[in-house]
């Protein structure tokens, strides 16, 4: 059987079985710490006066690690990666290894940099929070929806087959707008939309201190809102069945219903949805100051400015972390909103 498997697939299987990383297919970079939105569910923008960024030298030094770890895809996250003054130079360095680049963006700068995006990235995922007024309110930026729409449509005008998808965080400020979000995604012209719930329990997204109950209450649904949320989801599944069947909505109806259980679990009305995740075995997150995490939510395990990436992910502490991590019982994993379960046979 093994004779029919690629060498990389075999290494990815061994990574999962041994907890030592022989292949790391996905690397998530945060090139720049600033953001051009001021969203209620994220605190990244609060650090805009303390700018951190990855330099060209940081990326160049990682190329050897990417080769050793057979990295296939780099996801440019943020903050807003397009605010990096040399962002496209970073892309050129990564592209020299023929690695796929996926850009996560607020969408505000897509039109300005459309030609470079098409030339130096392979896919864009934009943040969409609702129909026009809801989106602008959550982003706390005037005309954010219009700028997002202009940017997506400019990319599509220049290259119709360039893949642009949307991602939406369902939370207190937009759950009533759920059906309209799908219509808004159609309006701006993306190829697909995916959804997730809001993280309110970890130090991710520039939270040096965990949110207190009052701050968390600004984002999570209240007990009084839960019955309405459930009704909205049940109705959505019926009225937008064609969008589920066509995969314009990335998640299945069952997956969307899990959002209700996620928020109701905070009030002991249900259990947090069970998840399958192997993110720490197949990916890593590198922040704008060089810090390395197993995923967005677990603690820092090293820094690329002090050690090579392959040494960090295969340090004694990192291997021990993976060996002892049970995602079904870990308190951070239990409330995870962004799990990844990548098969070793998956093609990127």
C-alpha positions, 0 to 999 in steps of 0.5 A, a space after each residue: 500500500 505504501 508504495 502507492 503513497 507519495 513521500 509527503 503523504 507518508 511523512 504527514 502520516 508519520 507526523 500524526 502518529 509520532 507527534 514529530 513534524 516531518 511535514 508541515 503543509 500549512 503555515 499561517 503568517 501574520 506579516 503585520 500587526 495593524 488592522 484598518 478595521 475596528 471590529 467589536 469581536 477583535 482587539 487587533 486594532 487596539 495595538 495599531 500604535 505598537 506596530 510589529 511586522 515580519 521583515 523580508 529577512 525573516 521570510 528569507 530565513 524560513 525558506 529552508 524550513 519550508 523546504 525541509 517541512 515541505 510546506 505547500 501553502 502559506 496563509 497571510 493573516 493579520 491584522 491586515 496583511 496588505 498594510 505591510 509596506 513590503 507585503 508583495 516582496 514577502 509574497 515574491 520570496 515565498 513564491 520563489 519556492 512555488 508555495 501557494 499564497 492565500 490572503 485573508 483581508 478586510 477587503 478595504 485595500 483590494 481595489 488599490 492593490 488588485 493587480 499585485 494581488 492577482 500577480 502574487 497571490 493565489 486566493 483571497 478570503 475576505 471578511 464579511 459581517 453582514 448586509 451593508 449597514 450591519 457590516 459597516 457597524 461591526 467594522 466601525 468603518 464608514 463605507 466598509 461594505 462598499 469598499 469591500 464590494 468594489 475590491 472583490 468586483 475589481 478582482 473578478 473583472 480583471 480575472 473572473 476565475 480568480 478565487 475569492 471567498 468570504 468568511 463571517 463570524 456570527 455573533 451578537 451584532 449580526 446573528 439576526 442578519 444571518 440570511 441577509 449575509 448570504 445575500 450580501 455575499 452573492 451581491 459582492 460576487 464571492 465564490 463561496 461563504 463560510 461561517 464560524 462563531 466568535 472566540 471570546 475565551 482566549 488571548 488570541 487576536 491581541 488580547 493580553 488580558 482575557 475578556 471579562 464577562 461584560 466584554 464577552 457579553 458584547 459578542 456572545 449571544 445572551 440566553 434570551 437571544 438563543 431561542 430566536 437564533 435557533 429559529 433563524 438557523 432552522 429557517 435559514 436551512 429551509 430557505 437557503 437549501 440550494 446554497 447548501 447543496 451548491 456549496 455556496 455555503 461551505 458548511 453543512 446545515 448540521 454544522 451551522 446548527 452547531 453554532 446554536 449549541 456553541 453559544 448555548 453551552 456557555 449557559 449550560 443549556 447544551 454541550 460544546 460541539 465535539 470537534 476533530 482537529 489536527 491543526 498543531 500537527 499540520 500547521 503553525 501560526 507565526 505572529 508579526 513579532 516572530 512568535 510561533 504558536 501551534 494554532 491561533 489559540 494555544 501558547 507561544 512555543 518559540 520565535 523564528 528570530 531565535 530558532 529555525 522553524 523546524 527546530 521550534 515545531 520539533 522541540 521537546 516541548 512542542 512534541 510533548 505538547 502534541 503528544 499530550 493534547 487531547 482535543 476532546 478534553 482540552 479546555 481551549 480546544 473545547 471552545 475552539 471556533 476555528 478547528 482544522 482537520 486535514 487528512 494526510 491524503 488531502 491535496 493543497 
